Amino acid sequence: MNAPETFEPSAVAHDRAKRQLVAGAEPRHALLDDAQQAARRQRSRRATFIKWLRKVHGWVGLWGAVLGLMFGVTGFLLNHRAGPLKVSPGEPQVEQMQIPLPAGGSFKSPMDMAHWLKSELKLDGKPGRPRREPSHPVAWGDQSVVQPEFWQVGITSPKQNVQAEYWVGNGYVSVKRTENSFLGTLTNLHKGVGLSVPWVLLIDTIAGSLILLSLTGVLLWTELNRRRTVGVVLVVGSVVAAVMAGLM
């Protein structure tokens, strides 16, 4: 008697069932592998971003480290320049003298006098806005006299401040020089007193660095710390505290 054509040994049937089971399970494994790869790619992009953010934060901080220290110290002094918690940066040295007018006559204007003083006394800094008081009659006892025209101009630099006064018709210029202490000079650097355009641009880069440090610091905190609510509370709290302290 011949065996039926559909008969299969048990081993062959078992192999076929195993292959069908594996074939049916392959799509599920493929989906899991795709999800895992997507998660790995996301973690890789996040790690690359954090690495780049750390580099930017570090280099920006290094660029402004020295000047940031100076601005921190001088900012503290400026914050305490008056009571109730006054901190003195040191007493300035004051000198006064009278300089004869140059040979050949008088000055045409206060700025003309200021430029001559800069050249004569080898002064640094820029002349400020001059004060010019025209001649006018004044009472002197029981009589009236004419007070001559009066000029005043200042030449300021971080290290010193020079005030020049001149009564038109006099043969000399009265000069008062105030030389700042070391901490006073640093404070003037902070305020930008009598400085050139390159220094102003340099300070602009430091201001930009502080802004970048703040932004990258907040981003690093949010990327490395899952408690973002705490970070938001700290930032908002610092803003509120600053506003309240300024209004008190």
C-alpha positions, 0 to 999 in steps of 0.5 A, a space after each residue: 500500500 502506497 503512502 499518501 502524497 501529503 504525508 510528511 515526517 515529523 522532523 520535516 513538519 517541525 522544521 517547516 513550522 519553525 521557519 514559519 514562526 521565525 518568518 512571522 516574528 521577523 517584522 516585529 524584531 525589525 520594528 524594534 531594531 528601527 526604534 532602537 536605532 532612532 533612539 540611538 541617533 537621537 541620543 547621539 545628536 543630543 550628545 553632540 549638541 551638549 559637547 558643542 555647547 560645553 566647548 562654546 561655554 568654555 571658550 567664551 568664558 576663557 575669553 572674558 575671564 580676566 576682564 570679567 574679574 576686573 569688571 566684577 571687582 570694579 562693579 563691586 566698588 561702583 555698587 559701594 561708591 556711596 553710603 550706607 555701605 561705602 567702600 573707598 577705592 583710595 584717595 586721589 592725588 590733587 595738584 594745581 598750577 598755572 601755565 603761561 600762555 604760549 608766545 604769540 597771543 591768546 586762544 581762539 576757543 576753549 577747545 583750542 586751549 584744550 588741544 594746546 594743553 594736551 600737547 603742552 602737558 602730554 595728556 591722555 584722554 579726550 576733552 569734554 564739553 567746554 563751558 563758556 561764560 560770556 562777559 557780563 556786568 557784575 556789582 562790586 560794592 556800590 559800583 558796576 564792573 564788567 567780568 571778563 569771559 570765562 572758559 572751563 574745559 576738562 580732559 579726562 582719562 582713566 588715570 587722571 582728570 585735568 580741569 583747566 580754567 581761563 579768564 580771557 585777558 589773563 596771561 596764564 591758564 589755571 590747571 587742576 590735575 586729579 590723579 586717581 588711585 589704582 582702583 579708581 583707574 580700574 573703576 574708570 575703565 569700567 565706566 569707559 571714561 575718556 577711552 578710545 573706540 578700540 576699548 569700547 569695542 573690546 568691552 562690547 565683546 565682553 558684554 556679548 560674552 556675558 550674554 552667551 555665557 548666560 544663555 549657554 549656561 541655562 541650556 547646559 543646565 536644562 540638557 543635563 538636569 531633568 528637573 527643569 521646573 527647578 531651573 525655571 523657578 530659579 531664573 524667574 526668582 532671580 529676576 523678581 528678586 532683582 526687580 524688588 531689590 531695585 525698587 526698595 
